[in-house]
Amino acid sequence: MARPNQNSNVLDSEHVGRLLFKLALPAFFGMFVQTLYNVVNTIFIGHTPNGEVAIAGLSIVFPVQMLFMGFGMMIGMGGTSLISRFIGSRQTERAERTLGNGITCIIILSVLLTAVLLPNINGFLRLIGASNEVLPYARDYLSIIIYGTIFNLIGMALLNFVRAEGNARVPMIANIVGAVINVILDWIFILILGWGVVGAALGTVIAQFIVMLYLSSYYLSKNSYLEFHVKNMKLDPSILKGMFAIGTSSFVQTVASSFSAMLLIREVVMYGGDIYLSAWGIIQRVMMFAMMPAMVIGQGVQPILGFNYGAKRYNLALKALKIAAIASSSISLIAFAILYFIPGQIVQIFNSDPALIDAGVHVSHLIFWSMPMMGLVMVGTTSFISIGKAVQAFITAFARPVLFLIPAVLVLPRFFGLSGVFLSFPTSDIFTLALIIILIIPVIREFRRNAATEAALAPEAAKGSSPVDRSGT
């Protein structure tokens, strides 16, 4: 039974700029704290004995964590697109069915991933490129992370589902709570008890479990816009078709990025050794900070686009897209200016080894060239998912890691050595942006045509309603 507050929704607003700010700001603070945790975690590890090697171990594990993220984002992003569009078209029951189906899918995928990866952990890490020195650190960390897969993926999916309702506060609190608990546990486990990477992994899994409980309580407490019903966990082919049609693009993008990251790690070890693997691990954390504003703007605009597209309010959808593109591009340009000119001071926070600092500076000067365009890439990719453009979403998700990044990683090092490995990032980003522009132009034209039709029909609708208004009925 629907609750009274389901007659209206926070997304039902003409002030899309203000609404974007309202949704993006909490997401920014939540992701900022979450990203800060990843950085602090690496700093703690970097200042333990053999910290450089331990950071290299975390770098080896990162593509596997991306693989987990791919499954979580497939359900989360696909479900988010469906939920926001169902809410926009006033199909609340189908939105709630999407919520239940998403949780069921996540549970099934989590069990399968754990069963496949856990027995083959050593071979998997060797395949990525773990050396004899790095392997023990990577194995100890990853084995614990795998046990917490179900907590991680359920939490990731629920974060997206809550955001699809237009609620940015609950995901922000979840991210902050998880990150704060994680940092506290890391401080205890790593610095006080001296458990190293094992302590880091335990802190992560415990924090993920608490976040999952908090987000679950949001739906179970009946304070949510959508209700959770056990009956909706029964898989519905029509829901699954829509969810996977859209979510597959996020899955392909993340899994392909995971594969390209594995390939890149092998190339880094081949051309630069473990010291550059450690430097790459640090720069990855810095890159997360740099890309975070563009990511949260993309996340913030997604439910706005989905709602207005579902409600056939194309003028507002177009306005939201423009504001998001301008805001994300401006912030990305500022991030580039900071990271390109003072990378040494940033790397030094993680570890004071001069060789590691020099390697980090070298990587930064190559990899951040494309940072100014990342805002457009993030918003453009998200827009296709938001409005259910499955083909365009799949193409952009597939193109960057598979068509552009992997060939660049394979080809450029043969001409430029180690520098070519890191130049593959800006190279692939340039091609990706060009592709997104080509694909999004027809979408913008569609918005404009439909907005013009919408504006033309508005006076006729007003005329048709005037007799009723005068009669008082």
Number of C-alpha atoms within 10 A of each C-alpha: 5 11 12 8 11 13 10 11 15 11 24 16 13 15 12 23 19 12 20 24 16 16 27 25 19 21 28 23 19 25 25 21 21 23 21 20 24 19 21 20 24 24 19 21 27 24 19 19 11 11 21 25 22 26 33 29 29 24 26 30 23 19 24 23 16 19 20 24 22 25 25 31 26 26 34 31 30 33 31 34 28 30 32 31 28 21 30 25 16 17 13 21 17 17 26 21 23 30 28 22 24 28 21 18 18 25 15 11 18 22 13 11 17 18 13 10 16 16 11 10 17 17 12 16 23 15 12 19 21 26 17 9 13 22 21 17 22 27 22 17 22 27 18 20 23 22 17 21 25 24 21 26 26 27 28 24 27 26 25 25 29 24 23 30 24 23 23 23 18 19 26 25 20 23 26 22 19 26 27 16 19 26 24 14 21 29 19 16 20 22 16 11 11 15 17 25 30 22 22 26 25 20 26 25 22 18 26 28 18 18 28 23 15 19 22 16 13 17 17 13 10 12 12 18 23 23 22 20 13 10 10 21 18 12 17 13 10 10 20 19 12 18 25 18 19 30 31 24 28 29 27 24 25 25 25 25 23 22 20 21 23 22 19 24 26 20 22 27 18 15 16 17 14 23 22 26 29 28 29 24 23 29 22 16 19 21 18 17 18 22 20 22 27 27 22 26 26 27 27 29 28 31 31 32 31 30 32 27 23 22 17 17 19 24 19 22 28 21 16 24 22 14 15 28 20 13 16 26 22 16 19 22 17 13 20 19 14 12 22 17 12 13 20 19 13 17 23 18 16 24 23 14 14 11 11 24 24 18 19 25 22 18 22 25 17 18 21 22 19 19 25 20 21 26 27 23 26 24 28 23 24 25 24 26 27 30 25 22 14 19 14 21 27 22 18 25 25 23 20 24 26 19 17 19 27 22 14 23 24 16 15 18 19 12 10 12 16 20 19 23 28 26 23 23 23 20 20 22 21 17 15 25 22 11 18 22 13 11 18 16 11 11 17 16 12 14 21 16 14 16 19 14 12 15 14 11 11 12 11 10 10 11 10 11 11 11 11 10 10 8 7 7 6
